[in-house]
């Protein structure tokens, strides 16, 4: 995949052939980052019937 950046220089992005493995810890970190970047209210405790260790 490639594109031209605003300065006129080509930019090349190399994507993996398959999806990388996402651990529970990595998923929690990414979710925390997304929550910090949004204004969506977050509940302090999960609702009934939701497992904490997926």
C-alpha positions in Angstrom: 0.0 0.0 0.0 1.4 3.4 -0.9 0.3 7.0 -1.0 1.7 10.5 -1.6 2.1 12.6 1.5 1.4 16.4 1.5 5.0 17.2 0.8 4.9 15.1 -2.4 7.0 12.3 -1.1 5.7 8.7 -1.5 4.8 6.9 1.7 4.8 3.1 1.8 2.9 1.1 4.4 3.7 -2.6 4.8 0.8 -4.6 6.2 1.1 -8.1 7.7 -0.3 -11.1 5.8 -2.5 -12.1 8.7 -3.9 -10.5 11.8 -1.4 -10.4 14.7 -2.3 -12.2 18.0 -3.9 -9.8 20.5 -3.4 -10.8 24.1 -5.9 -9.8 26.8 -3.3 -7.4 28.3 -2.7 -5.8 25.0 -6.4 -5.5 24.3 -6.9 -3.8 27.7 -4.1 -1.3 26.9 -5.6 -0.5 23.5 -9.1 -0.1 25.0 -7.8 2.2 27.7 -6.1 4.4 25.0 -9.4 4.5 23.0 -11.3 5.5 26.1 -8.9 8.3 26.8 -9.2 9.6 23.3 -13.1 9.7 23.4 -15.7 11.4 25.4 -17.8 8.2 25.9 -18.8 7.6 29.5 -17.4 4.3 30.9 -19.0 2.2 33.6 -16.8 1.4 36.7 -18.0 -2.2 36.9 -19.1 -4.6 34.1 -22.7 -5.4 33.8 -24.1 -8.7 35.2 -23.1 -11.8 33.2 -20.0 -10.3 31.6 -16.7 -12.2 32.1 -13.6 -10.2 33.0 -11.2 -12.7 31.4 -12.9 -13.1 28.0 
